[in-house]
Amino acid sequence: MADRPAAARKPSLAQRIAIVLIERAEERLGVSLLYVRRIADADLGLLRRYKRIFGFLDPVTHLPADAHAAARLRGALAADCGSCVEAEISLARRAGLKPATIDAILAADQSLPAPMPAIIRLSDAVTRDRTDDPEAREEVMHFYGQRGLIELSFAMNGAALLPGIKRAMGHATTCDLQTLRKISGERG
């Protein structure tokens, strides 16, 4: 059965509730989630499947906020989606990261305190370069153990997955790192 155009259908109560929740998320993240609205409009079952990705990414129980945010920021950067990185900046701010720390993560500043440089190197190797960095992984394991490493792997790869969904739907935006670094210091 072919999909009916959205204008020809009246949204169900569940769809209207979904839209309200999406609007709240847009406000919290400071970015448009038009692609999520498209998913909700098309099929609430697909929206539920999309939502499961976030269950995969959160909650964070084995890492400090800065480590988790670093992996997610680097994963989103690797996928080259400007609005995704912007959303990750908002999430990092909400998690308590200072603008200077977010900027340093975006710049891949290797002078950050340990183990942040190792997290950045591992995240970039895995999500951007599709390679391995055994030394970075060992350092991460030293600080956070196997559980922390697993949570970081979820964070970096999950943040890189979301832009792919947006891109396939025609909603990804290219990163302008200089602009994003300015945004990291402007939000409050």
PAGUMAR-421378 format. One line per field, with one value per residue: residue number from 1; residue in three letters; chain; x, y, z of N, C-alpha, C, O in turn. Coordinates in Angstrom, 2 decimals. Each point is the difference from the previous one (the first is absolute). Example, Ala and Ser with C-alpha at 12.3 -4.5 7.8 and 13.67 -1.06 7.14 Angstrom:
# PAGUMAR-421378
pos <- 1/2
code <- ALA/SER
unit <- A/A
n_x <- 13.19/-1.39
n_y <- -5.69/1.07
n_z <- 7.80/-1.38
ca_x <- -0.89/0.82
ca_y <- 1.19/1.19
ca_z <- 0.00/0.06
c_x <- 0.90/-0.77
c_y <- 1.20/1.09
c_z <- 0.00/0.73
o_x <- 1.04/0.51
o_y <- -0.02/1.11
o_z <- 0.66/0.17
***
This chain:
# PAGUMAR-421378
pos <- 1/2/3/4/5/6/7/8/9/10/11/12/13/14/15/16/17/18/19/20/21/22/23/24/25/26/27/28/29/30/31/32/33/34/35/36/37/38/39/40/41/42/43/44/45/46/47/48/49/50/51/52/53/54/55/56/57/58/59/60/61/62/63/64/65/66/67/68/69/70/71/72/73/74/75/76/77/78/79/80/81/82/83/84/85/86/87/88/89/90/91/92/93/94/95/96/97/98/99/100/101/102/103/104/105/106/107/108/109/110/111/112/113/114/115/116/117/118/119/120/121/122/123/124/125/126/127/128/129/130/131/132/133/134/135/136/137/138/139/140/141/142/143/144/145/146/147/148/149/150/151/152/153/154/155/156/157/158/159/160/161/162/163/164/165/166/167/168/169/170/171/172/173/174/175/176/177/178/179/180/181/182/183/184/185/186/187/188
code <- MET/ALA/ASP/ARG/PRO/ALA/ALA/ALA/ARG/LYS/PRO/SER/LEU/ALA/GLN/ARG/ILE/ALA/ILE/VAL/LEU/ILE/GLU/ARG/ALA/GLU/GLU/ARG/LEU/GLY/VAL/SER/LEU/LEU/TYR/VAL/ARG/ARG/ILE/ALA/ASP/ALA/ASP/LEU/GLY/LEU/LEU/ARG/ARG/TYR/LYS/ARG/ILE/PHE/GLY/PHE/LEU/ASP/PRO/VAL/THR/HIS/LEU/PRO/ALA/ASP/ALA/HIS/ALA/ALA/ALA/ARG/LEU/ARG/GLY/ALA/LEU/ALA/ALA/ASP/CYS/GLY/SER/CYS/VAL/GLU/ALA/GLU/ILE/SER/LEU/ALA/ARG/ARG/ALA/GLY/LEU/LYS/PRO/ALA/THR/ILE/ASP/ALA/ILE/LEU/ALA/ALA/ASP/GLN/SER/LEU/PRO/ALA/PRO/MET/PRO/ALA/ILE/ILE/ARG/LEU/SER/ASP/ALA/VAL/THR/ARG/ASP/ARG/THR/ASP/ASP/PRO/GLU/ALA/ARG/GLU/GLU/VAL/MET/HIS/PHE/TYR/GLY/GLN/ARG/GLY/LEU/ILE/GLU/LEU/SER/PHE/ALA/MET/ASN/GLY/ALA/ALA/LEU/LEU/PRO/GLY/ILE/LYS/ARG/ALA/MET/GLY/HIS/ALA/THR/THR/CYS/ASP/LEU/GLN/THR/LEU/ARG/LYS/ILE/SER/GLY/GLU/ARG/GLY
unit <- A/A/A/A/A/A/A/A/A/A/A/A/A/A/A/A/A/A/A/A/A/A/A/A/A/A/A/A/A/A/A/A/A/A/A/A/A/A/A/A/A/A/A/A/A/A/A/A/A/A/A/A/A/A/A/A/A/A/A/A/A/A/A/A/A/A/A/A/A/A/A/A/A/A/A/A/A/A/A/A/A/A/A/A/A/A/A/A/A/A/A/A/A/A/A/A/A/A/A/A/A/A/A/A/A/A/A/A/A/A/A/A/A/A/A/A/A/A/A/A/A/A/A/A/A/A/A/A/A/A/A/A/A/A/A/A/A/A/A/A/A/A/A/A/A/A/A/A/A/A/A/A/A/A/A/A/A/A/A/A/A/A/A/A/A/A/A/A/A/A/A/A/A/A/A/A/A/A/A/A/A/A/A/A/A/A/A/A
n_x <- 0.85/-1.23/2.13/-1.11/-0.89/2.10/0.61/0.96/2.04/-1.64/1.00/1.38/-1.52/-0.38/-1.42/-2.20/-0.84/-0.60/-1.96/-1.81/-0.55/-1.29/-2.21/-1.15/-0.65/-1.87/-1.91/-0.81/-1.09/-2.13/-1.13/0.55/-2.14/0.88/2.23/0.63/0.41/1.97/1.75/0.39/1.07/2.24/1.40/-2.08/-1.03/-0.74/-2.04/-1.76/-0.64/-1.33/-2.19/-0.74/-0.42/-2.01/-1.54/-0.03/-1.23/-2.18/0.72/0.22/0.90/0.55/-1.65/2.14/-0.87/1.54/0.10/-1.45/0.20/1.51/-0.54/-1.16/1.05/1.22/-1.21/-0.61/1.56/0.25/-1.59/1.50/-0.13/-0.09/-1.55/1.00/1.21/-1.12/-0.76/1.41/-0.02/-1.62/0.22/1.27/-0.94/-1.31/1.44/-0.45/-0.57/2.10/-0.82/0.76/-1.38/-1.82/0.29/0.23/-1.94/-1.18/0.88/-1.54/-1.21/1.84/-0.78/-1.44/-1.42/1.84/-0.44/-0.14/1.97/0.21/-0.77/1.22/1.75/-0.41/-0.41/1.75/1.17/-0.82/-0.06/1.84/1.21/-1.56/0.56/2.19/-0.94/1.35/1.32/-0.74/0.15/2.03/0.47/-0.76/1.12/1.75/-0.56/-0.13/2.14/-0.07/-0.27/1.80/1.40/-0.61/0.38/2.09/0.38/-0.69/1.30/1.91/-0.10/-0.16/1.79/1.22/-0.71/0.21/2.17/0.83/-0.36/1.27/2.00/0.01/0.07/2.24/0.73/1.07/1.06/0.38/1.53/-0.81/1.70/0.61/-1.11/0.65/1.80/-0.49/-0.63/1.81/0.77/-0.90/0.47/-2.17
n_y <- -1.18/0.81/0.71/-0.05/1.06/0.76/0.89/-1.80/0.35/-1.30/1.96/-1.76/-1.21/-2.05/-0.06/-0.07/-1.99/-1.46/0.44/-0.75/-2.15/-0.39/0.37/-1.61/-1.76/0.27/-0.26/-2.07/-0.90/0.70/-1.92/0.61/-0.12/1.62/-0.05/1.27/2.16/0.41/0.19/1.90/1.53/-0.22/0.50/-0.28/-1.21/1.14/0.93/-1.37/-0.44/1.48/-0.13/-1.59/1.18/1.01/-1.39/0.19/1.69/-0.34/0.75/2.05/-1.95/0.05/1.49/0.64/1.54/0.50/-1.42/0.07/1.58/-0.49/-1.46/0.78/1.06/-1.18/-0.85/1.32/0.32/-1.65/0.30/1.15/-0.11/1.41/-0.63/-1.35/0.83/0.78/-1.56/-0.68/1.40/-0.14/-1.60/0.53/1.22/-1.02/-0.66/1.96/-0.88/-0.11/2.09/0.82/-0.47/1.25/2.01/-0.05/-0.04/1.87/1.04/-1.13/1.37/0.14/2.10/-0.91/0.81/-0.69/-1.31/1.98/0.57/-0.77/1.31/1.76/-0.30/-0.31/1.75/1.24/-0.69/0.22/1.85/0.68/-0.69/0.06/1.33/-0.41/-0.24/-1.46/1.22/0.58/-1.53/-0.25/1.50/-0.30/-1.44/0.98/1.18/-0.93/-0.49/-2.10/-0.11/0.39/-1.72/-1.47/0.46/-0.43/-2.10/-0.50/0.51/-1.10/-2.01/0.01/0.58/-1.86/-1.07/0.89/0.38/-1.80/-0.11/1.12/-0.90/-1.72/0.92/-0.17/-1.35/-1.36/0.22/1.28/-1.61/1.16/-1.26/0.89/-0.65/-1.87/0.32/0.78/-1.39/-1.04/1.50/-0.69/-2.08/0.50
n_z <- 0.00/-1.69/-0.10/1.95/-1.75/0.30/-1.96/-0.95/0.88/0.81/0.52/-0.13/1.08/-0.77/-1.74/0.47/0.61/-1.61/-0.98/1.08/-0.30/-1.79/0.17/1.07/-1.23/-1.20/1.13/0.35/-1.75/0.13/0.19/-2.09/0.63/-1.30/0.22/1.74/-0.47/-0.98/1.39/1.16/-1.24/-0.02/1.73/0.76/-1.57/-1.81/0.26/-0.18/-2.10/-1.02/0.48/-1.39/-1.86/0.03/-0.83/-2.24/-0.79/-0.01/1.92/0.91/-0.66/-2.17/-0.28/-0.20/1.37/1.55/1.72/1.70/1.58/1.57/1.60/1.76/1.67/1.46/1.69/1.71/1.59/1.49/1.56/1.23/2.24/-1.76/-1.51/-1.49/-1.71/-1.77/-1.41/-1.60/-1.76/-1.54/-1.56/-1.76/-1.62/-1.53/-1.59/-1.04/-1.97/0.74/0.21/1.95/1.71/0.44/0.96/2.23/1.10/0.39/1.78/1.19/1.31/-1.27/-0.32/-1.47/1.55/1.09/-1.73/1.07/0.89/2.09/1.64/0.68/1.37/2.18/1.33/0.64/1.77/2.07/1.27/1.05/1.79/1.61/1.76/-0.09/2.02/-1.04/-1.36/-2.03/-1.64/-0.94/-1.61/-2.09/-1.32/-1.02/-1.83/-2.05/-0.47/0.83/2.22/1.27/0.35/1.58/2.16/0.70/0.66/2.09/1.78/0.42/0.97/2.23/1.24/0.19/1.84/2.03/0.44/1.04/2.20/1.49/0.50/1.45/2.06/-0.11/1.65/-1.40/1.97/-1.79/0.32/1.73/-0.72/-1.94/-1.84/-1.05/-1.28/-2.04/-1.64/-0.84/-1.45/-1.93/-0.66/0.17
ca_x <- -0.85/0.80/-0.21/-0.80/0.69/-0.26/-1.09/-1.27/-0.30/-0.08/0.89/-0.61/0.37/1.37/0.89/0.02/0.84/1.38/0.44/0.28/1.27/1.05/0.19/0.78/1.38/0.58/0.28/1.11/1.22/0.28/0.06/-1.20/-0.08/-0.98/0.06/-0.72/-1.42/-0.34/-0.13/-1.25/-1.10/-0.07/-0.40/0.43/0.84/1.35/0.47/0.40/1.27/0.99/0.18/0.83/1.40/0.36/0.15/1.32/0.98/-0.19/0.68/1.45/0.18/1.38/0.90/-0.31/-0.67/0.91/0.43/-1.15/-0.22/1.11/-0.22/-1.15/0.37/0.92/-0.77/-0.84/0.91/0.46/-1.10/-0.15/-1.35/0.08/-1.07/0.22/1.05/-0.62/-0.81/0.94/0.51/-1.05/-0.03/1.21/-0.24/-0.97/0.69/0.88/1.31/0.27/0.23/1.41/0.21/-0.68/0.81/1.22/-0.39/-0.26/1.28/0.85/1.13/0.67/0.51/-1.02/0.46/-0.25/0.22/-0.74/0.65/-0.16/-1.40/-0.08/0.73/-0.73/-1.24/0.34/0.47/-1.12/-1.14/0.42/1.00/-0.36/1.20/0.12/1.08/0.15/0.56/-1.08/-0.93/0.61/-0.09/-1.40/-0.23/0.67/-0.80/-1.42/-0.27/-0.74/-1.34/0.15/0.35/-1.22/-0.88/0.59/-0.22/-1.40/-0.14/0.62/-0.64/-1.39/-0.02/0.32/-1.12/-1.13/0.12/-0.26/-1.45/-0.40/0.50/-0.81/-1.31/0.18/-0.05/1.30/0.67/1.45/0.64/0.93/0.60/0.24/-1.29/-0.39/0.83/-0.54/-1.27/0.27/0.22/-1.09/-1.20/0.15
ca_y <- 1.18/1.23/1.00/1.18/1.26/0.45/0.98/-0.70/-0.71/0.76/-0.66/-0.68/0.53/-0.43/0.83/1.36/-0.09/-0.13/1.31/0.82/-0.48/0.41/1.45/0.18/-0.40/1.06/1.13/-0.39/-0.16/1.21/-0.31/-0.56/-1.45/-0.21/-1.39/-0.81/0.27/-0.80/-1.39/-0.09/0.14/-1.19/-1.22/0.06/-1.17/0.39/0.95/-0.79/-0.62/1.07/0.34/-1.04/0.40/0.81/-0.94/-0.56/1.03/0.44/0.92/-0.12/-0.45/-0.42/1.05/1.39/0.73/0.51/-1.11/-0.36/1.09/0.02/-1.07/0.35/1.12/-0.47/-0.86/0.85/0.70/-0.95/-0.21/1.26/0.56/1.20/0.12/-1.06/0.49/1.07/-0.66/-0.59/1.12/0.32/-1.07/0.13/1.14/-0.43/-0.95/0.77/0.30/1.42/0.30/-0.21/-1.44/-0.41/0.51/-0.81/-1.30/0.22/0.27/-1.18/0.52/-1.09/0.45/-0.23/-0.98/-1.42/-0.75/0.61/-0.19/-1.40/-0.15/0.67/-0.81/-1.24/0.35/0.36/-1.19/-0.90/0.56/0.80/-0.67/-1.42/-0.76/-0.32/0.67/-0.83/0.76/0.83/-0.91/-0.42/1.12/0.07/-1.14/0.30/0.95/-0.32/-1.43/-0.54/0.60/1.36/-0.11/-0.38/1.17/0.94/-0.51/0.31/1.45/0.49/-0.60/0.45/1.37/-0.04/-0.65/0.92/0.79/-0.85/-0.06/1.31/0.16/-0.85/0.64/1.31/1.05/0.27/1.24/-0.15/0.68/1.12/-0.13/1.32/0.48/-0.85/0.34/1.25/-0.35/-0.69/1.01/0.97/-0.52/0.03
ca_z <- 0.00/-0.12/1.04/-0.37/0.33/1.36/0.00/-0.16/1.24/1.25/0.95/1.13/1.31/0.25/-0.83/0.57/1.19/-0.49/-0.49/1.19/0.56/-0.93/0.19/1.24/-0.29/-0.83/0.89/0.86/-0.79/-0.76/-1.42/-0.59/-0.15/-1.07/-0.45/0.98/-0.29/-1.20/0.46/0.77/-0.95/-0.85/0.71/1.40/0.24/-0.40/1.00/1.16/-0.33/0.05/1.42/0.63/-0.15/1.16/1.10/-0.21/0.36/1.38/0.91/0.17/1.38/0.26/-0.48/0.33/-1.08/-1.02/-0.84/-0.85/-0.96/-0.96/-0.98/-0.84/-0.86/-1.05/-0.90/-0.85/-0.92/-1.01/-0.95/-0.73/0.04/0.82/1.00/1.00/0.89/0.77/1.04/0.96/0.80/0.98/1.00/0.82/0.90/1.01/0.89/0.86/-0.57/-0.24/-1.42/-0.38/-0.13/-1.24/-1.10/-0.07/-0.57/-1.43/-0.64/0.23/0.76/0.70/1.29/1.03/0.99/-0.28/-1.24/-1.10/-1.30/-0.42/-0.45/-1.30/-0.99/-0.24/-0.70/-1.38/-0.70/-0.25/-0.75/-1.16/-0.83/-0.10/0.35/1.42/0.72/1.19/1.13/0.56/0.66/1.27/0.95/0.41/0.89/1.26/0.76/0.15/-0.06/-1.13/-0.07/-0.53/-1.41/-0.73/-0.04/-0.96/-1.36/-0.31/-0.17/-1.24/-1.17/-0.04/-0.49/-1.42/-0.69/-0.19/-1.23/-1.17/-0.16/-0.53/-1.36/-0.89/-0.14/-0.62/1.01/0.62/-0.36/0.09/1.13/-0.12/1.32/0.60/0.51/1.12/1.15/0.53/0.66/1.27/1.02/0.06/0.68/1.44
c_x <- 0.89/-0.31/-0.87/0.81/-0.40/-1.18/-1.37/-0.42/-0.10/0.90/-0.78/0.43/1.46/0.99/0.09/0.88/1.46/0.54/0.33/1.34/1.18/0.27/0.80/1.46/0.70/0.39/1.23/1.32/0.38/0.16/-1.35/0.11/-1.06/0.00/-0.72/-1.50/-0.47/-0.18/-1.32/-1.21/-0.18/-0.53/0.53/0.84/1.44/0.60/0.46/1.35/1.13/0.33/0.89/1.49/0.44/0.10/1.36/1.07/-0.05/-0.71/1.50/0.23/1.45/1.03/-0.36/-0.57/0.96/0.48/-1.11/-0.21/1.11/-0.21/-1.16/0.33/0.90/-0.72/-0.87/0.85/0.44/-1.05/-0.33/-1.44/0.00/-1.08/0.11/1.07/-0.56/-0.86/0.90/0.63/-1.02/-0.06/1.22/-0.14/-0.96/0.62/1.03/1.37/0.11/0.24/1.44/0.30/-0.64/0.82/1.27/-0.29/-0.23/1.30/0.97/1.29/0.62/0.62/-1.05/0.54/-0.37/-1.31/-0.68/0.72/-0.14/-1.43/-0.17/0.68/-0.75/-1.29/0.27/0.46/-1.18/-1.03/0.42/0.88/-0.31/1.22/-0.04/1.11/0.18/0.55/-1.07/-0.99/0.54/-0.08/-1.43/-0.32/0.64/-0.87/-1.40/-0.35/-0.81/-1.37/0.05/0.33/-1.23/-0.94/0.54/-0.23/-1.44/-0.15/0.55/-0.71/-1.47/-0.11/0.36/-1.13/-1.12/0.14/-0.25/-1.49/-0.50/0.41/-0.84/-1.37/0.09/0.00/1.33/0.53/1.50/0.55/0.84/0.62/0.23/-1.29/-0.43/0.83/-0.46/-1.29/0.25/0.22/-1.15/-1.20/0.20/-1.17
c_y <- 1.24/0.94/1.11/1.24/0.47/0.96/-0.69/-0.74/0.96/-0.71/-0.63/0.68/-0.35/0.83/1.42/0.02/-0.09/1.35/0.92/-0.41/0.38/1.50/0.28/-0.35/1.06/1.19/-0.30/-0.05/1.24/-0.25/-0.55/-1.52/-0.35/-1.45/-0.93/0.22/-0.82/-1.48/-0.18/0.07/-1.28/-1.21/0.06/-1.22/0.28/0.99/-0.75/-0.69/1.02/0.34/-1.02/0.32/0.78/-0.84/-0.67/0.99/0.38/-1.09/-0.28/-0.36/-0.30/1.05/1.35/0.71/0.45/-1.10/-0.39/1.06/0.03/-1.07/0.33/1.15/-0.46/-0.92/0.81/0.78/-0.92/-0.23/1.26/0.49/1.16/0.10/-1.09/0.43/1.12/-0.58/-0.61/1.09/0.36/-1.05/0.08/1.16/-0.38/-0.98/0.69/0.30/1.50/0.22/-0.26/-1.49/-0.52/0.45/-0.83/-1.38/0.15/0.20/-1.19/0.40/-1.12/0.44/-0.08/-1.01/-1.42/-0.42/0.62/-0.13/-1.43/-0.25/0.61/-0.85/-1.28/0.27/0.34/-1.21/-0.88/0.61/0.77/-0.80/-1.47/-0.89/-0.29/0.86/-0.76/0.75/0.86/-0.88/-0.45/1.10/0.16/-1.12/0.24/0.91/-0.51/-1.48/-0.40/0.66/1.41/-0.01/-0.34/1.19/1.06/-0.48/0.23/1.48/0.45/-0.54/0.39/1.41/0.07/-0.63/0.99/0.89/-0.82/-0.14/1.31/0.17/-0.82/0.61/1.39/1.16/0.33/1.34/-0.20/0.81/1.18/0.11/1.34/0.56/-0.80/0.30/1.32/-0.27/-0.64/0.99/0.95/-0.50/0.03/-0.49
c_z <- 0.00/1.15/-0.53/0.34/1.39/0.06/-0.08/1.27/1.16/1.01/1.15/1.29/0.30/-0.83/0.54/1.26/-0.41/-0.45/1.18/0.60/-0.90/0.15/1.26/-0.22/-0.85/0.86/0.86/-0.78/-0.79/-1.49/-0.46/-0.08/-1.04/-0.47/0.97/-0.16/-1.20/0.37/0.73/-0.92/-0.83/0.76/1.43/0.37/-0.39/0.99/1.26/-0.26/0.05/1.45/0.72/-0.12/1.23/1.26/-0.03/0.47/1.48/0.77/0.08/1.47/0.36/-0.39/0.60/-1.24/-1.09/-0.95/-0.98/-1.08/-1.05/-1.07/-0.93/-0.95/-1.15/-0.98/-0.95/-0.99/-1.13/-1.07/-0.78/-0.09/0.98/1.06/1.05/0.99/0.88/1.13/1.07/0.88/1.07/1.10/0.92/0.99/1.12/1.00/0.89/-0.55/-0.27/-1.49/-0.45/-0.18/-1.29/-1.20/-0.17/-0.57/-1.49/-0.77/0.12/0.72/0.83/1.33/1.10/1.01/-0.42/0.69/-1.22/-1.36/-0.54/-0.51/-1.38/-1.07/-0.34/-0.78/-1.45/-0.80/-0.42/-0.93/-1.25/-0.96/-0.25/0.21/1.50/0.58/1.32/1.21/0.66/0.75/1.36/1.05/0.51/0.98/1.37/0.89/0.32/-0.06/-1.23/-0.15/-0.56/-1.48/-0.84/-0.11/-0.96/-1.43/-0.42/-0.34/-1.35/-1.23/-0.12/-0.54/-1.48/-0.82/-0.32/-1.24/-1.26/-0.27/-0.59/-1.45/-0.98/-0.24/-0.62/0.97/0.65/-0.49/0.20/1.16/-0.48/1.38/0.67/0.59/1.21/1.24/0.62/0.76/1.35/1.13/0.20/0.81/1.49/0.74
o_x <- 0.93/-1.12/0.17/0.75/-1.15/-0.77/-1.00/-1.13/0.73/-0.11/-0.96/0.89/0.76/1.07/1.07/0.75/0.87/1.15/0.99/0.80/1.08/1.16/0.87/0.89/1.17/1.06/0.87/1.04/1.16/0.60/-0.79/1.05/-0.82/-1.06/-0.60/-0.79/-1.11/-0.90/-0.72/-0.99/-1.13/-0.87/1.20/0.83/0.93/1.20/1.02/0.84/1.08/1.17/0.71/0.80/1.12/0.77/0.56/1.01/1.03/-0.65/0.48/-0.33/0.32/1.20/-1.15/0.19/-0.34/0.14/0.25/-0.18/-0.28/0.17/0.08/-0.37/-0.22/0.28/-0.06/-0.39/0.06/0.32/-0.85/-0.51/0.04/0.30/-0.43/-0.14/0.30/0.02/-0.30/0.27/0.36/-0.12/-0.12/0.39/0.23/-0.43/0.63/0.84/-0.95/0.48/0.22/0.78/0.61/0.19/0.40/0.81/0.46/0.10/1.12/1.08/-0.62/0.62/0.25/0.89/-1.00/-0.30/-0.21/-0.66/-0.16/-0.20/-0.64/-0.56/-0.11/-0.32/-0.72/-0.38/-0.08/-0.39/-0.72/-0.22/0.62/0.22/-1.05/0.89/-0.57/-0.41/-0.08/-0.47/-0.73/-0.25/-0.21/-0.65/-0.57/-0.08/-0.51/-1.16/-0.28/-0.42/-0.83/-0.52/-0.20/-0.56/-0.78/-0.27/-0.26/-0.67/-0.69/-0.24/-0.51/-0.89/-0.44/-0.12/-0.55/-0.98/-0.49/-0.42/-0.79/-0.77/-0.34/-0.59/-1.03/-0.35/0.04/-0.28/0.41/-0.50/0.71/-0.55/-0.20/0.01/-0.48/-0.53/0.05/-0.22/-0.75/-0.28/-0.04/-0.70/1.09/0.01
o_y <- 0.11/0.04/0.47/0.00/-0.17/-0.04/0.58/-0.46/0.99/-1.22/0.57/0.85/0.83/0.36/0.60/0.96/0.65/0.33/0.73/0.86/0.34/0.42/0.87/0.68/0.30/0.60/0.86/0.41/0.17/0.82/-0.50/-0.54/-0.89/-0.56/-0.98/-0.93/-0.52/-0.67/-0.96/-0.70/-0.40/-0.72/0.16/0.09/-0.42/-0.04/0.36/-0.07/-0.29/0.20/0.35/-0.44/-0.16/0.32/-0.35/-0.41/0.32/-0.83/-1.06/0.78/-0.15/-0.29/0.24/-0.45/-0.06/0.23/-0.19/-0.32/0.25/0.27/-0.23/-0.04/0.38/0.03/-0.30/0.16/0.41/-0.24/-0.03/0.24/-0.19/0.34/0.20/-0.22/0.07/0.51/0.08/-0.23/0.21/0.33/-0.22/-0.12/0.32/-0.08/-0.64/0.54/0.64/-0.89/-0.49/-0.37/-0.80/-0.78/-0.31/-0.54/-0.83/-0.41/0.06/-0.49/-0.51/-0.81/0.39/-0.79/-0.24/0.46/-0.68/-0.33/-0.20/-0.72/-0.58/-0.20/-0.37/-0.72/-0.45/-0.16/-0.45/-0.63/-0.02/0.00/-0.62/-0.96/0.08/0.45/0.39/-0.27/0.07/0.36/-0.07/-0.26/0.21/0.23/-0.37/-0.20/0.23/-0.36/0.82/0.31/0.38/0.81/0.56/0.26/0.63/0.81/0.32/0.36/0.71/0.74/0.15/0.30/0.91/0.25/-0.04/0.17/0.53/0.00/0.00/0.49/0.49/-0.19/0.64/1.12/0.79/0.43/-0.69/1.08/-0.09/0.64/0.12/0.53/0.56/-0.03/0.16/0.55/0.23/-0.32/0.72/0.79/-0.22/-0.02
o_z <- 0.80/0.51/-1.13/0.97/0.42/0.96/0.41/0.09/0.08/0.16/0.51/0.00/0.48/0.50/0.00/0.21/0.59/0.29/-0.04/0.39/0.49/-0.02/0.00/0.50/0.23/-0.19/0.18/0.51/-0.38/-0.70/0.79/-0.32/0.20/-0.29/-0.43/0.16/-0.01/-0.51/-0.25/0.22/-0.31/-0.50/0.21/0.91/0.69/0.27/0.59/0.90/0.50/0.35/0.94/0.83/0.48/0.90/1.03/0.57/0.59/-0.64/-0.40/0.89/1.18/-0.03/0.34/-1.13/-1.18/-1.20/-1.19/-1.17/-1.17/-1.19/-1.21/-1.17/-1.15/-1.20/-1.19/-1.16/-1.16/-1.16/-0.90/-1.10/1.22/1.15/1.14/1.21/1.19/1.12/1.19/1.18/1.16/1.18/1.20/1.16/1.16/1.15/0.84/0.72/-0.46/-0.70/-1.11/-0.88/-0.72/-0.94/-1.13/-0.76/-0.79/-1.16/-0.52/-0.33/0.93/0.69/1.14/-0.33/-0.67/1.10/-1.00/-0.98/-1.20/-0.97/-0.87/-1.08/-1.17/-0.94/-0.89/-1.16/-1.14/-0.99/-1.00/-1.21/-0.86/-0.73/0.63/-0.72/1.02/1.13/1.23/1.07/0.98/1.18/1.19/1.02/1.03/1.21/1.10/0.20/-0.87/-1.11/-0.83/-0.76/-1.08/-1.07/-0.72/-0.89/-1.16/-0.97/-0.74/-0.95/-1.11/-0.80/-0.69/-1.20/-1.10/-0.72/-1.00/-1.15/-0.94/-0.82/-1.08/-1.07/-0.20/-0.38/0.94/-1.12/0.94/0.31/-1.00/0.89/1.21/1.11/0.99/1.11/1.21/1.08/0.95/1.15/1.00/0.63/0.51/1.23
***
